[in-house]
Amino acid sequence: MAVAADQQTVDGGEAEAGAEPEVAEKTADPARFASVFRRFVRGTVGDDVYREPRWSRLALGAVLPSVTGVLWPLGLLLAAAAVYRIRKVGQRGSVLAWLCLAMAVIWLGGGTPVLGPWFGSEAVGPQGRAIVDLKVGDCLSGLLSDVQVKVGEAQVVPCTLPHQGEVYARPSLGDAVYGTDTDLSEEAGKACPPLLSDYAMDSWAIPESVTLDAIYPGHGLSTAIRHSTAICIVEGDRAGWKGTLRRDAGNLTADQLTYLRAARAADDAWAAEPERKPEDHPDIARRWAGVLATGLETETKALAQAGWPGAVGPAVTALSAELAQAVTHLRAAEHAADDATMLAELRLGVAHAGNQQAKAARAALGLATEPGRPLPTGI
């Protein structure tokens, strides 16, 4: 009888009175429908609006180019797009996108190696940079050949690595009309050499093998009417050196600066020494004796006016005493009545120039103690 009743219910589609249906019918939820519709309008993608948001592929793709600096413009675009997209559709990776964007901006601003603290600054090799974008203090890998100048690019490396050149000045050549390429080159050659002493205040710290070079943006153009800026470069041999040649207020102590400023006048006088032999050109030698005497007097006065700490004081006092003797002989040479007396006094003045005393003072101050043998600065 039970089987027949069940069959009747199935065939006739009628259930017994008072019996509940086996499966309850699902009812529509208006609140859930409204939530789905709002999220659809806001742009949520995907079929299942309730599952956990996916990571932004744009943010993930920006990591490598932004962190390493390889194709950093691509990293900048991907990171910016990721920030916009994440805010729009609610994906994961907002912090990552912002970090990648910040790293790409760092590369845009000049290329500080983001991975330096982990891999060390020496892991960074030469980086090509347009010659017009070279800055004072840039260290250059390789000698700046005519080929590089015409291409317009130089290889810049950290100064802690071996390098063969440094940019020491960017003087303005002013607004002018230059008829040939040689005109600009000559103007740059005149403007650059006097500026080396501002970049490398310690002349003893400049290697003997270096030479001075000067180029300018637009090198290779036959005619130019523009405001031009020269690029002054000190170059060495292919062996190069480590550490910057820069010696100024940025990496010298107050006492070192005082000493080097005091010696500036004497250094300039020594640099003006005639190439011709004194006995062959006594008049030129006589004039130079006066120039050197003035330079040493200026140095002596400046050294006496400063207060020197510790062991520096006695060394500077000994130097000043020796320079005073030199000045006496040099003035005698300047005003000598005959050439023989002039030559004898000039030799005595040079002999009392205080080379050994200067080495002692420099050693006490922590400066280079041999001309042409700079102490490494680690910069």
Secondary structure, DSSP 8 states (H G I E B T S, - for coil): -HHHHHHHHHHH----TT---SS------HHHHHHHHHHHHTT--SS-TTS---B-HHHHHHHHHHHH-TTHHHHHHHHHHHHHHHHHH--B-HHHHHHHHHHHHHHHTT---TTHHHH-GGG---EEEEGGG--TT-EESS---HHHHHHTEEEEE-TTS-BSEEEEE--EEEEEEESSHHHHHHHHHHHSGGGHHHHB--GGGS-TT-EEEEE-TTTT-S-EEEEEE-EEEEE--TT-BSS---BSTTTS-HHHHHHHHHHHHHHHHHHT--SS-TTT-HHHHHHHHHHHHHHHHHHHHHHHHS---TTHHHHHHHHHHHHHHHHHHHHHHHT-SSHHHHHHHHHHHHHTS-HHHHHHHHHHHT--SSTT-------
